[in-house]
Amino acid sequence: MADITIQISEEDLKGVMQAYQTLQNFLEKIASPNELYRAEFLEGLREAQAEVQKGQTSEVENFADFIL
């Protein structure tokens, strides 16, 4: 697989996050998260949201860094 670089502005990232939130709100109305996702995924999502809120994020240089 070839390396690719994705750059997104902070404004565009906010738009992506708003779209995600909209989709999440819609799905919550029609299905329980327990029906859509495994428990491990939900726990990881909660951990990731907590890290973002605390500012515990880092820039990803490549895909290998992303999955570590």
FENJOHU-V295026 format. One record per helix or strand of 2 or more residues. SS is the DSSP state (H for helix, E for strand). FROM is the first residue (numbers start at 1). LEN is the number of residues. If there is no record, write none. Layout:
BEGIN
{{SS FROM LEN} {SS FROM LEN}}
END
This chain:
BEGIN
{{H 10 21} {H 33 4} {H 39 15} {H 63 5}}
END
